[in-house]
C-alpha cells in the first residue's frame, strides 16, 4: 500500500473541564465557612468585588450583572462612555466612607478603637475619661499544662535541676503522662540517672496530682498517696489493674487479702481519681458546628433555608469599574480589567447556583425522610445518593459533593447531610426495608434498658428486633453494637458488677 498524505474530516465530542467549571465543582463541596474564606481571598485579588450586607439589594436570579455585561466593555469601542451615559455608575453608593454615619460597620476591635479616637479627638482613650476596650478579652486567658508546670518548677528548682525539669516537662503529653525515657534523657544531658529521677519525683509532686506518671497505675498511685490511701492492699490492686478491667473480683480479693466490703471501698476510691489529670489544663476547645441549612416545620410542610449568617454575599462595584474603564489604558490593562469583570460575574453566578443546588438537594432529602423529622430516628428510611440524584435529575457525584461538609439544623438537632444516606435492613414481613441507623437506635435503646441480672445477648437482641419487624442476623447485631462502642454481654455484665461493687 502506497504511503501518501491526505486530509480527513472527522466529528467527535469531548468534555472539556475549564478552570471555571473545576472551580464551580469545588465550591459545591465546601461548607459555608469554607466558602467565606474562599470569598475573602477573591475579594483581595479582584478589585471589582465587594462584600455585600444583609440590606444590600439581591442579585439577579442567575447572579450575572447584566448591566455591566450587556456590552463587550472594550475601551476602543467607547463602551465605557456608553455606560456612563446610561447613568449606571450612579446605581452604587460612593466609595468614600463616612466614619460618623450610624450605618458604618467596623470590621474588628481595631476599627472600633480608631472610630472612637476619631469621634472624640483621640482623647477619651488617652486620658482615661472614656471606657477603653479590653484587649485582654480577645486573648486566650487559659494557661496550658506545660506553662502551669513550668511556673511551679521555677519556684521549686534552680540551676541544672531546672534545666532537667524543663526537658522533662516538655515531654509530658496533654493528658499529663511523661513520654520520655529517663536513661536516654540522662545520657543526652550528660547527668546521672539518679538526678533525673530526683527531678521527676519533684515534678510528680506538682499540681495536678498524678502528673508526670509513666503509666496508669503510677498515676493512680500518686493520687492515692496524696489522699493517704496508698497502703499495701491498694498497691497490689494498682499492680493488677488488668484483672480489675476483666472483672476478676474473686481473684483480686485473694491477691489483696481483703473481703468484699474492703474491695468495694477500694474500687470506689479508684473511681474518684482522675486517670488523665492534665486534660483539665487543656486549652484546645472543640470548634462548634455551624449549620449550613435550617429546616423548620410549617403549615404547608417544611421550610428549608440557607444559613445567611455564614454565607457571604458578593457584589460587583460597577462604579469602580466605570472609573477604571474610562481612564487611560493600554492593551494589558484592558485585558486585566476584562478578566476581573468576567471573574467577578462568574463568582456571583457560581455562588447563586451553589445555593440553589444545595436547597434543591436538601428539599429532596427532607421529602424522602419526612418520617424522621416528624417521628424520630426509628423511622429513618434507607436512602442512597442515586435515589436523590434521579429524583432531582442531577448526577450522583453532584449530590455527593453537595452533601459533603454540610450540616442541617432541625427541631430534632444537628445532623450532617450524609447522615440521611444509610443502608437498609430487610423487614421481617418481607415488605420494605429499615434503615441501619434505625436498627442501631433500637439496639442502643434495648441495651440501655437491660438490668444487671438480665443482660441481653446478641441472640436475644436478634429475637427482640425480629419481634419489632427487623430481620437481622446475629453477626450484624454484633457489628452495629461494636460500631456504637457497646461491649459484649460478658463485658457489660462485668461492668455492671463493678458498678454494683462501687455503689
VEXVEX-390038 format. One record per residue (C-alpha): x, y, z; residue in one letter. Coordinates in Angstrom, 3 decimals. Example, Ala and Ser with C-alpha at 12.3 -4.5 7.8 and 13.67 -1.06 7.14 Angstrom:
% VEXVEX-390038
[site [12.300 -4.500 7.800] 'a'],
[site [13.670 -1.060 7.140] 's'],
This chain:
% VEXVEX-390038
[site [0.000 0.000 0.000] 'x'],
[site [1.409 3.352 -1.011] 'x'],
[site [2.060 5.968 1.665] 'x'],
[site [0.749 9.425 0.812] 'x'],
[site [-0.506 12.461 2.746] 'x'],
[site [-4.245 13.084 2.863] 'x'],
[site [-6.842 15.192 4.705] 'x'],
[site [-9.658 13.654 6.767] 'x'],
[site [-12.657 15.430 8.306] 'x'],
[site [-13.955 13.841 11.500] 'x'],
[site [-16.609 14.830 14.024] 'x'],
[site [-16.271 13.928 17.718] 'x'],
[site [-17.495 15.003 21.134] 'x'],
[site [-15.379 15.616 24.205] 'x'],
[site [-15.895 17.039 27.655] 'x'],
[site [-13.549 19.905 28.452] 'x'],
[site [-13.123 20.791 32.109] 'x'],
[site [-12.460 24.511 32.062] 'x'],
[site [-10.834 26.112 35.115] 'x'],
[site [-14.110 27.828 35.963] 'x'],
[site [-16.036 24.558 35.778] 'x'],
[site [-13.476 22.878 38.016] 'x'],
[site [-13.771 25.747 40.496] 'x'],
[site [-17.582 25.556 40.450] 'x'],
[site [-17.423 21.839 41.235] 'x'],
[site [-15.020 22.560 44.074] 'x'],
[site [-17.381 25.186 45.533] 'x'],
[site [-20.157 22.600 45.854] 'x'],
[site [-18.115 20.506 48.275] 'x'],
[site [-17.234 23.454 50.553] 'x'],
[site [-19.202 24.393 53.656] 'x'],
[site [-20.452 27.933 54.243] 'x'],
[site [-17.480 28.717 56.499] 'x'],
[site [-15.055 27.452 53.851] 'x'],
[site [-16.898 29.471 51.230] 'x'],
[site [-16.445 32.548 53.412] 'x'],
[site [-12.680 32.023 53.470] 'x'],
[site [-12.640 31.440 49.704] 'x'],
[site [-14.625 34.618 49.024] 'x'],
[site [-12.315 36.600 51.316] 'x'],
[site [-9.409 35.556 49.106] 'x'],
[site [-11.292 36.561 45.954] 'x'],
[site [-12.101 39.967 47.465] 'x'],
[site [-8.401 40.583 47.983] 'x'],
[site [-7.497 39.582 44.418] 'x'],
[site [-10.347 41.235 42.487] 'x'],
[site [-10.837 44.993 42.970] 'x'],
[site [-14.270 44.884 41.333] 'x'],
[site [-15.706 42.680 44.081] 'x'],
[site [-17.051 43.971 47.353] 'x'],
[site [-18.743 42.269 50.276] 'x'],
[site [-22.479 42.791 50.473] 'x'],
[site [-24.511 43.107 53.638] 'x'],
[site [-27.934 41.865 54.573] 'x'],
[site [-29.545 45.139 53.482] 'x'],
[site [-27.963 45.170 50.036] 'x'],
[site [-30.075 44.528 47.021] 'x'],
[site [-30.406 40.962 45.878] 'x'],
[site [-28.513 39.879 42.738] 'x'],
[site [-30.383 38.742 39.659] 'x'],
[site [-31.797 35.229 39.558] 'x'],
[site [-28.817 33.867 37.628] 'x'],
[site [-26.338 36.000 39.571] 'x'],
[site [-24.921 37.767 36.486] 'x'],
[site [-24.522 41.527 36.467] 'x'],
[site [-26.406 42.250 33.254] 'x'],
[site [-25.881 45.998 33.434] 'x'],
[site [-22.128 45.629 33.361] 'x'],
[site [-22.108 42.684 30.951] 'x'],
[site [-24.505 43.921 28.299] 'x'],
[site [-21.587 45.254 26.194] 'x'],
[site [-18.201 43.848 25.366] 'x'],
[site [-16.742 46.580 27.609] 'x'],
[site [-13.750 47.466 25.489] 'x'],
[site [-12.329 50.989 25.679] 'x'],
[site [-11.608 51.306 21.992] 'x'],
[site [-15.289 50.861 21.087] 'x'],
[site [-16.432 53.536 23.521] 'x'],
[site [-18.448 51.138 25.687] 'x'],
[site [-17.239 52.708 28.926] 'x'],
[site [-18.525 56.101 27.789] 'x'],
[site [-21.793 54.478 26.825] 'x'],
[site [-22.146 53.063 30.339] 'x'],
[site [-21.518 56.476 31.857] 'x'],
[site [-24.065 57.969 29.527] 'x'],
[site [-26.623 55.425 30.687] 'x'],
[site [-26.117 56.561 34.280] 'x'],
[site [-25.237 53.099 35.540] 'x'],
[site [-22.472 54.448 37.731] 'x'],
[site [-24.972 56.255 39.952] 'x'],
[site [-26.627 52.990 40.978] 'x'],
[site [-23.921 52.222 43.524] 'x'],
[site [-23.085 54.145 46.676] 'x'],
[site [-19.845 56.167 46.655] 'x'],
[site [-16.642 54.516 47.774] 'x'],
[site [-15.906 57.196 50.387] 'x'],
[site [-16.510 56.021 53.954] 'x'],
[site [-18.321 58.212 56.443] 'x'],
[site [-16.970 57.172 59.842] 'x'],
[site [-19.540 59.303 61.615] 'x'],
[site [-22.544 57.703 59.950] 'x'],
[site [-24.716 55.388 62.003] 'x'],
[site [-24.718 52.812 59.224] 'x'],
[site [-20.939 52.460 59.279] 'x'],
[site [-19.920 48.973 60.378] 'x'],
[site [-16.409 48.417 61.619] 'x'],
[site [-14.562 45.194 60.961] 'x'],
[site [-12.966 44.441 64.291] 'x'],
[site [-11.680 45.709 67.625] 'x'],
[site [-9.002 47.829 65.993] 'x'],
[site [-11.567 49.640 63.879] 'x'],
[site [-13.715 50.313 66.929] 'x'],
[site [-10.709 51.908 68.641] 'x'],
[site [-9.955 54.006 65.566] 'x'],
[site [-13.528 55.209 65.228] 'x'],
[site [-13.660 56.067 68.930] 'x'],
[site [-10.450 58.053 68.625] 'x'],
[site [-11.683 59.890 65.540] 'x'],
[site [-15.056 60.693 67.069] 'x'],
[site [-13.603 62.148 70.276] 'x'],
[site [-10.363 63.576 69.014] 'x'],
[site [-8.466 60.611 70.406] 'x'],
[site [-8.623 61.995 73.938] 'x'],
[site [-11.024 59.559 75.594] 'x'],
[site [-8.677 56.596 75.460] 'x'],
[site [-5.530 58.539 76.235] 'x'],
[site [-6.972 60.498 79.132] 'x'],
[site [-8.942 57.634 80.592] 'x'],
[site [-12.161 59.642 80.636] 'x'],
[site [-13.879 57.060 78.428] 'x'],
[site [-14.119 53.307 78.616] 'x'],
[site [-11.317 51.782 76.598] 'x'],
[site [-11.742 48.364 75.021] 'x'],
[site [-10.465 45.421 76.996] 'x'],
[site [-7.873 43.872 74.694] 'x'],
[site [-7.213 41.111 77.216] 'x'],
[site [-10.675 39.773 76.454] 'x'],
[site [-9.522 38.923 72.936] 'x'],
[site [-6.637 36.787 74.191] 'x'],
[site [-6.866 33.241 75.447] 'x'],
[site [-6.994 33.518 79.246] 'x'],
[site [-6.398 29.828 79.841] 'x'],
[site [-2.958 28.515 80.826] 'x'],
[site [-1.668 25.312 79.327] 'x'],
[site [-0.389 22.341 81.311] 'x'],
[site [3.283 22.867 80.478] 'x'],
[site [3.147 26.575 81.381] 'x'],
[site [1.455 25.649 84.669] 'x'],
[site [4.171 23.089 85.454] 'x'],
[site [7.000 25.449 84.478] 'x'],
[site [5.697 28.113 86.873] 'x'],
[site [5.917 25.567 89.694] 'x'],
[site [9.319 24.321 88.543] 'x'],
[site [10.833 27.835 88.595] 'x'],
[site [9.754 28.297 92.201] 'x'],
[site [10.928 24.855 93.360] 'x'],
[site [14.120 24.229 91.330] 'x'],
[site [17.120 26.112 90.045] 'x'],
[site [20.306 25.585 88.103] 'x'],
[site [20.804 22.218 86.420] 'x'],
[site [17.746 20.752 88.144] 'x'],
[site [15.580 23.395 86.478] 'x'],
[site [17.149 22.558 83.120] 'x'],
[site [16.358 18.874 83.632] 'x'],
[site [12.814 19.745 84.695] 'x'],
[site [12.351 21.850 81.561] 'x'],
[site [13.443 18.902 79.425] 'x'],
[site [11.062 16.504 81.201] 'x'],
[site [8.082 18.879 81.254] 'x'],
[site [8.474 19.404 77.527] 'x'],
[site [7.876 15.668 77.041] 'x'],
[site [4.679 15.465 79.114] 'x'],
[site [1.630 14.969 76.907] 'x'],
[site [-1.676 16.783 77.256] 'x'],
[site [-3.077 14.001 79.474] 'x'],
[site [-0.238 14.527 81.979] 'x'],
[site [1.858 11.417 81.213] 'x'],
[site [5.626 11.506 80.731] 'x'],
[site [6.696 10.139 77.360] 'x'],
[site [10.451 10.490 77.919] 'x'],
[site [12.933 7.692 78.549] 'x'],
[site [14.833 8.678 81.689] 'x'],
[site [18.019 6.828 80.747] 'x'],
[site [18.160 8.448 77.291] 'x'],
[site [17.405 11.858 78.797] 'x'],
[site [20.195 11.485 81.370] 'x'],
[site [22.649 10.355 78.690] 'x'],
[site [21.682 13.196 76.356] 'x'],
[site [22.089 15.848 79.046] 'x'],
[site [25.264 14.341 80.477] 'x'],
[site [23.922 13.872 84.021] 'x'],
[site [23.458 10.888 86.304] 'x'],
[site [20.255 8.873 86.076] 'x'],
[site [19.512 9.247 89.778] 'x'],
[site [19.459 13.050 89.385] 'x'],
[site [16.874 12.861 86.599] 'x'],
[site [14.793 10.544 88.784] 'x'],
[site [15.035 13.022 91.673] 'x'],
[site [13.802 15.878 89.463] 'x'],
[site [10.968 13.678 88.183] 'x'],
[site [9.943 12.961 91.785] 'x'],
[site [9.708 16.705 92.368] 'x'],
[site [7.599 17.167 89.205] 'x'],
[site [5.274 14.364 90.299] 'x'],
[site [4.541 16.408 93.407] 'x'],
[site [3.287 19.347 91.336] 'x'],
[site [-0.333 20.250 90.709] 'x'],
[site [-2.353 18.498 89.292] 'x'],
[site [-1.777 15.382 91.343] 'x'],
[site [-0.729 12.458 89.158] 'x'],
[site [1.117 14.496 86.553] 'x'],
[site [4.432 13.130 85.293] 'x'],
[site [3.400 9.487 85.672] 'x'],
[site [4.639 6.936 83.166] 'x'],
[site [1.679 4.557 83.429] 'x'],
[site [-1.909 4.498 84.621] 'x'],
[site [-1.033 2.568 87.764] 'x'],
[site [1.670 5.111 88.682] 'x'],
[site [-0.744 8.000 88.044] 'x'],
[site [-3.369 6.462 90.330] 'x'],
[site [-0.705 5.612 92.915] 'x'],
[site [0.387 9.253 93.066] 'x'],
[site [-3.187 10.311 93.701] 'x'],
[site [-3.639 7.561 96.313] 'x'],
[site [-0.527 8.790 98.171] 'x'],
[site [-1.888 12.334 98.074] 'x'],
[site [-5.134 11.083 99.607] 'x'],
[site [-3.213 8.957 102.164] 'x'],
[site [-4.829 5.766 100.856] 'x'],
[site [-1.755 4.048 99.424] 'x'],
[site [-1.497 1.003 101.676] 'x'],
[site [-0.158 -2.454 100.683] 'x'],
[site [-3.629 -3.621 99.632] 'x'],
[site [-4.120 -0.607 97.341] 'x'],
[site [-0.620 -1.138 95.916] 'x'],
[site [-1.495 -4.732 94.989] 'x'],
[site [-4.760 -3.593 93.431] 'x'],
[site [-2.989 -0.955 91.306] 'x'],
[site [-0.426 -3.549 90.220] 'x'],
[site [-3.238 -5.743 88.872] 'x'],
[site [-5.442 -3.255 87.021] 'x'],
[site [-5.741 -5.730 84.135] 'x'],
[site [-7.634 -8.123 86.405] 'x'],
[site [-9.867 -5.268 87.541] 'x'],
[site [-10.665 -4.450 83.910] 'x'],
[site [-11.644 -8.077 83.330] 'x'],
[site [-13.894 -8.063 86.377] 'x'],
[site [-11.979 -10.847 88.146] 'x'],
[site [-13.033 -9.677 91.595] 'x'],
[site [-12.614 -13.029 93.446] 'x'],
[site [-9.024 -13.311 92.200] 'x'],
[site [-8.324 -9.704 93.184] 'x'],
[site [-9.673 -10.261 96.680] 'x'],
[site [-7.300 -13.203 97.134] 'x'],
[site [-4.316 -11.200 95.862] 'x'],
[site [-5.067 -8.157 98.018] 'x'],
[site [-6.175 -10.213 101.026] 'x'],
[site [-9.383 -8.248 101.649] 'x'],
[site [-13.066 -9.093 101.900] 'x'],
[site [-15.890 -7.923 99.620] 'x'],
[site [-16.593 -4.788 101.631] 'x'],
[site [-12.965 -3.623 101.570] 'x'],
[site [-12.667 -4.414 97.870] 'x'],
[site [-15.783 -2.371 97.102] 'x'],
[site [-14.368 0.507 99.115] 'x'],
[site [-11.060 0.376 97.220] 'x'],
[site [-12.817 0.324 93.859] 'x'],
[site [-14.973 3.267 94.930] 'x'],
[site [-11.793 5.131 95.858] 'x'],
[site [-10.231 4.447 92.455] 'x'],
[site [-13.315 5.757 90.668] 'x'],
[site [-12.766 9.114 92.366] 'x'],
[site [-9.271 9.506 90.870] 'x'],
[site [-8.529 11.236 87.558] 'x'],
[site [-6.802 8.922 85.050] 'x'],
[site [-5.863 11.921 82.838] 'x'],
[site [-5.085 14.802 85.203] 'x'],
[site [-3.519 17.005 82.533] 'x'],
[site [-6.702 17.386 80.497] 'x'],
[site [-8.129 19.898 82.957] 'x'],
[site [-5.489 22.355 81.687] 'x'],
[site [-6.184 21.670 78.028] 'x'],
[site [-6.554 24.932 76.092] 'x'],
[site [-7.949 23.275 72.982] 'x'],
[site [-11.680 23.681 72.596] 'x'],
[site [-13.767 21.859 70.057] 'x'],
[site [-14.924 24.123 67.277] 'x'],
[site [-18.707 24.402 67.252] 'x'],
[site [-20.502 23.048 64.227] 'x'],
[site [-22.263 25.763 62.284] 'x'],
[site [-25.338 24.615 60.341] 'x'],
[site [-25.491 25.347 56.630] 'x'],
[site [-29.259 24.798 56.437] 'x'],
[site [-32.258 25.337 58.678] 'x'],
[site [-35.301 23.052 58.438] 'x'],
[site [-38.454 24.180 60.207] 'x'],
[site [-41.998 22.785 60.137] 'x'],
[site [-44.709 24.991 58.635] 'x'],
[site [-48.401 24.629 57.911] 'x'],
[site [-47.670 23.789 54.282] 'x'],
[site [-44.863 21.330 55.064] 'x'],
[site [-41.212 22.131 55.698] 'x'],
[site [-39.277 25.366 55.316] 'x'],
[site [-35.682 24.959 54.131] 'x'],
[site [-33.427 27.997 54.385] 'x'],
[site [-29.730 28.559 53.835] 'x'],
[site [-27.866 29.980 56.826] 'x'],
[site [-27.315 33.502 55.536] 'x'],
[site [-25.271 34.427 58.628] 'x'],
[site [-22.334 32.329 57.373] 'x'],
[site [-23.000 32.686 53.650] 'x'],
[site [-21.070 35.671 52.262] 'x'],
[site [-22.714 37.999 49.751] 'x'],
[site [-20.641 39.341 46.906] 'x'],
[site [-21.481 42.377 44.757] 'x'],
[site [-19.803 43.908 41.728] 'x'],
[site [-18.800 47.533 42.091] 'x'],
[site [-19.872 48.960 38.740] 'x'],
[site [-18.895 52.500 39.768] 'x'],
[site [-15.287 51.488 40.270] 'x'],
[site [-15.318 49.549 37.003] 'x'],
[site [-16.567 52.584 35.062] 'x'],
[site [-13.907 54.720 36.706] 'x'],
[site [-11.158 52.320 35.678] 'x'],
[site [-12.514 51.700 32.181] 'x'],
[site [-12.856 55.408 31.368] 'x'],
[site [-9.248 56.210 32.250] 'x'],
[site [-6.187 55.856 30.035] 'x'],
[site [-5.336 52.209 29.471] 'x'],
[site [-3.007 50.100 27.408] 'x'],
[site [-3.816 46.721 25.932] 'x'],
[site [-2.599 44.838 29.012] 'x'],
[site [-4.726 46.939 31.356] 'x'],
[site [-7.824 46.406 29.229] 'x'],
[site [-7.326 42.643 29.239] 'x'],
[site [-6.762 42.629 33.009] 'x'],
[site [-9.898 44.666 33.655] 'x'],
[site [-11.975 42.442 31.377] 'x'],
[site [-10.680 39.359 33.202] 'x'],
[site [-11.566 40.899 36.568] 'x'],
[site [-15.112 41.616 35.428] 'x'],
[site [-15.569 38.139 33.946] 'x'],
[site [-14.194 36.540 37.115] 'x'],
[site [-16.462 38.661 39.314] 'x'],
[site [-19.557 37.814 37.273] 'x'],
[site [-18.668 34.137 37.325] 'x'],
[site [-18.179 34.109 41.101] 'x'],
[site [-21.547 35.761 41.768] 'x'],
[site [-23.279 33.341 39.422] 'x'],
[site [-21.458 30.302 40.852] 'x'],
[site [-22.381 31.207 44.438] 'x'],
[site [-26.019 31.679 43.473] 'x'],
[site [-26.090 28.369 41.593] 'x'],
[site [-24.430 26.615 44.538] 'x'],
[site [-27.088 27.903 46.908] 'x'],
[site [-29.911 26.749 44.637] 'x'],
[site [-28.346 23.300 44.229] 'x'],
[site [-27.935 22.842 47.985] 'x'],
[site [-31.555 23.823 48.657] 'x'],
[site [-32.750 21.501 45.898] 'x'],
[site [-30.856 18.511 47.286] 'x'],
[site [-31.866 19.266 50.876] 'x'],
[site [-35.526 19.588 49.874] 'x'],
[site [-35.479 16.134 48.346] 'x'],
[site [-33.746 14.671 51.418] 'x'],
[site [-36.405 16.179 53.684] 'x'],
[site [-39.150 14.835 51.415] 'x'],
[site [-37.655 11.340 51.434] 'x'],
[site [-37.021 11.352 55.204] 'x'],
[site [-40.127 13.213 56.349] 'x'],
[site [-40.991 10.463 58.856] 'x'],
[site [-37.636 11.014 60.546] 'x'],
[site [-38.258 14.736 61.016] 'x'],
[site [-41.749 14.092 62.381] 'x'],
[site [-41.290 10.898 64.437] 'x'],
[site [-37.593 10.348 65.137] 'x'],
[site [-34.596 8.228 64.164] 'x'],
[site [-36.568 4.971 64.473] 'x'],
[site [-38.379 5.974 61.282] 'x'],
[site [-35.291 6.782 59.237] 'x'],
[site [-35.552 5.116 55.817] 'x'],
[site [-32.786 3.604 53.685] 'x'],
[site [-31.629 6.181 51.156] 'x'],
[site [-28.910 6.307 48.521] 'x'],
[site [-27.296 9.111 46.574] 'x'],
[site [-28.650 7.690 43.347] 'x'],
[site [-32.236 7.875 44.616] 'x'],
[site [-31.912 11.587 45.338] 'x'],
[site [-29.976 12.237 42.125] 'x'],
[site [-32.659 10.574 39.991] 'x'],
[site [-35.439 12.467 41.766] 'x'],
[site [-33.915 15.909 41.137] 'x'],
[site [-32.375 14.951 37.759] 'x'],
[site [-28.775 15.530 38.743] 'x'],
[site [-25.678 13.380 38.640] 'x'],
[site [-24.871 11.225 41.644] 'x'],
[site [-21.453 12.846 42.043] 'x'],
[site [-23.098 16.277 42.297] 'x'],
[site [-25.306 15.088 45.157] 'x'],
[site [-22.246 13.594 46.863] 'x'],
[site [-20.409 16.923 46.693] 'x'],
[site [-23.421 18.882 47.912] 'x'],
[site [-23.851 16.639 50.974] 'x'],
[site [-20.161 16.777 51.943] 'x'],
[site [-19.256 19.023 54.898] 'x'],
[site [-22.824 20.329 55.150] 'x'],
[site [-24.892 20.308 58.331] 'x'],
[site [-28.624 20.622 58.754] 'x'],
[site [-30.320 22.059 61.834] 'x'],
[site [-33.861 20.929 62.619] 'x'],
[site [-36.024 20.677 65.753] 'x'],
[site [-34.503 17.229 66.434] 'x'],
[site [-30.922 18.511 66.449] 'x'],
[site [-27.930 18.976 64.184] 'x'],
[site [-27.207 16.368 61.509] 'x'],
[site [-24.748 16.042 58.676] 'x'],
[site [-26.447 15.601 55.323] 'x'],
[site [-24.542 12.349 54.868] 'x'],
[site [-26.341 11.022 57.949] 'x'],
[site [-29.559 10.584 55.987] 'x'],
[site [-27.933 8.186 53.488] 'x'],
[site [-27.880 4.764 55.133] 'x'],
[site [-28.052 1.173 54.023] 'x'],
[site [-31.182 -0.877 54.534] 'x'],
[site [-32.059 -3.947 56.567] 'x'],
[site [-34.788 -6.224 55.303] 'x'],
[site [-38.056 -6.141 57.191] 'x'],
[site [-39.255 -9.336 58.856] 'x'],
[site [-42.513 -9.166 56.916] 'x'],
[site [-40.599 -9.068 53.631] 'x'],
[site [-42.212 -5.762 52.685] 'x'],
[site [-39.811 -2.815 52.505] 'x'],
[site [-36.643 -2.219 54.478] 'x'],
[site [-35.464 -0.498 57.651] 'x'],
[site [-32.556 1.950 57.880] 'x'],
[site [-29.356 0.764 59.540] 'x'],
[site [-29.403 3.864 61.754] 'x'],
[site [-32.897 2.945 62.934] 'x'],
[site [-31.681 -0.557 63.814] 'x'],
[site [-28.745 0.919 65.775] 'x'],
[site [-31.153 3.152 67.653] 'x'],
[site [-33.294 0.159 68.635] 'x'],
[site [-30.220 -1.835 69.746] 'x'],
[site [-28.984 1.073 71.850] 'x'],
[site [-32.402 1.513 73.482] 'x'],
[site [-32.714 -2.210 74.300] 'x'],
[site [-29.249 -2.374 75.866] 'x'],
[site [-29.844 0.813 77.852] 'x'],
[site [-32.989 -0.708 79.371] 'x'],
[site [-31.398 -4.008 80.423] 'x'],
[site [-30.911 -4.839 84.101] 'x'],
[site [-27.763 -6.284 85.767] 'x'],
[site [-29.466 -9.638 86.323] 'x'],
[site [-30.856 -9.820 82.763] 'x'],
[site [-28.081 -8.888 80.320] 'x'],
[site [-29.185 -9.282 76.709] 'x'],
[site [-27.041 -11.483 74.490] 'x'],
[site [-26.729 -10.874 70.736] 'x'],
[site [-29.088 -13.781 70.043] 'x'],
[site [-31.670 -12.275 72.397] 'x'],
[site [-31.293 -8.927 70.645] 'x'],
[site [-31.925 -10.636 67.307] 'x'],
[site [-35.182 -12.118 68.620] 'x'],
[site [-36.322 -8.782 70.064] 'x'],
[site [-35.543 -6.948 66.825] 'x'],
[site [-37.389 -9.524 64.742] 'x'],
[site [-40.377 -9.058 67.007] 'x'],
[site [-40.252 -5.385 66.003] 'x'],
[site [-40.193 -6.280 62.305] 'x'],
[site [-36.436 -6.190 61.613] 'x'],
[site [-34.921 -9.273 60.010] 'x'],
[site [-31.282 -9.098 61.055] 'x'],
[site [-28.520 -11.654 61.627] 'x'],
[site [-26.568 -12.050 64.863] 'x'],
[site [-23.267 -11.018 63.277] 'x'],
[site [-24.931 -7.823 62.034] 'x'],
[site [-26.104 -7.048 65.561] 'x'],
[site [-22.549 -7.558 66.814] 'x'],
[site [-21.182 -5.282 64.076] 'x'],
[site [-23.646 -2.478 64.876] 'x'],
[site [-23.048 -2.886 68.610] 'x'],
[site [-19.269 -2.607 68.214] 'x'],
[site [-19.678 0.387 65.895] 'x'],
[site [-21.547 2.207 68.688] 'x'],
[site [-18.815 1.351 71.215] 'x'],
[site [-21.001 -1.056 73.222] 'x'],
[site [-19.325 -4.119 74.689] 'x'],
[site [-20.481 -7.699 74.525] 'x'],
[site [-22.890 -9.203 77.038] 'x'],
[site [-19.954 -10.578 79.090] 'x'],
[site [-18.246 -7.190 79.207] 'x'],
[site [-21.456 -5.404 80.120] 'x'],
[site [-22.140 -7.909 82.913] 'x'],
[site [-18.668 -7.271 84.378] 'x'],
[site [-19.098 -3.503 84.118] 'x'],
[site [-22.442 -3.597 85.894] 'x'],
[site [-20.947 -5.850 88.574] 'x'],
[site [-18.117 -3.358 89.141] 'x'],
[site [-20.607 -0.513 89.369] 'x'],
[site [-22.564 -2.543 91.895] 'x'],
[site [-19.410 -3.111 93.941] 'x'],
[site [-18.562 0.608 93.899] 'x'],
[site [-22.113 1.762 94.628] 'x'],
